[in-house]
Structure formats: C-alpha cells, structure tokens
C-alpha cells in the first residue's frame, strides 16, 4: 500500500524505542548480580540473556535494513554485564541515523532477507521498522516484570510519557471534563 508509512512517525517511534530501551537498561542496574543472572523462566530466562538478545536483535535488523548479511550469532555468556550499555548505545545511534534518513519512498522499498533459521522473507522497510519497535516493546515489558521479580525497580517506559516529555502533549488540563 503506497504511502502507508510516514517517515516522521517512524522516526518518532524509533526515538521513543531508544529512550525506553535506555530506561529499562538503567532499571536493570537496580538488580543485584544473582537476580540479574537468575533464570526466571520468562522469555530467554535471565535479565542478562534478554538484554543481550534485545541488543543483538536490533543489530541484526539494522544490518538487514542496510542491505547487509545477518551478523554472526552472539555468545550471550561472552557478553559481560558492563558491556551492554556501550554496545546498545552505539546500535541506537546507528538506528536513529537510519530512521532520520528515511523517505516515503524508501519506507515502501522491499527488503529481502533471511531470518535466523535461514528462511527467506520480503517485507517493506517501513514494516520492518515497525516490527523492530514492536519487538522492543514486547521485550521491555518482559524485562520490567523480570526486574521487579528480581527485587529491582522497573522503569516507566510508556510512549505517552515520552510524548509528553518531548512536547507532544501535557499532563493534566484546566478545563472541566464533561
């Protein structure tokens, strides 16, 4: 469907995603190592494994969106807890640059890629970008639950609070609601 994707909306969505990812990563720092590494039987098991998955997934989608092959799989155990923030910040910077460069035409372009199991897919760039944002939201919800269960403090990562913080609205109003 031509004209379905708006570059400004997708860029806003990705800016929110980067903001919310950073907040949930900050929240994960409130969890001691034992709780951080404990298998909670949610998603990939531990907070660490899920955070590494989130970073690696975004790296993979960014490579695909740039027409590059999937990066080699990552050894989760080989990624130290302290290395996640720097790696994710670098990925986020590249993602924001990619989003800022999109046009209506580029968002409609067809992306051909293979998934992690080697199955071929075709999807528009705009749909891929929406998927990346959706995937991140899904896992941030899981991470916040895992952080709380491990004794940490979850992060408020709702889009509407980001929108208010960025001048897209305000909290409260002065008129009576009828």
Secondary structure, DSSP 4 states (H G I P E B T S, - for coil): -TT---HHHHHHHHHHHHHHHHHHHHHHTTS-HHHHHS--SSTTSSHHHHHHHHHHHHHHHHHHHTTPPPPPP--GGGS-GGGHHHHHHHHHHHHHHHHHT--HHHHHSEEEEE-TTS-EEEEEHHHHHHHHHHHHHHHHHHHHHHHHHTT-------HHHHHHHTTS--S--SSPP-
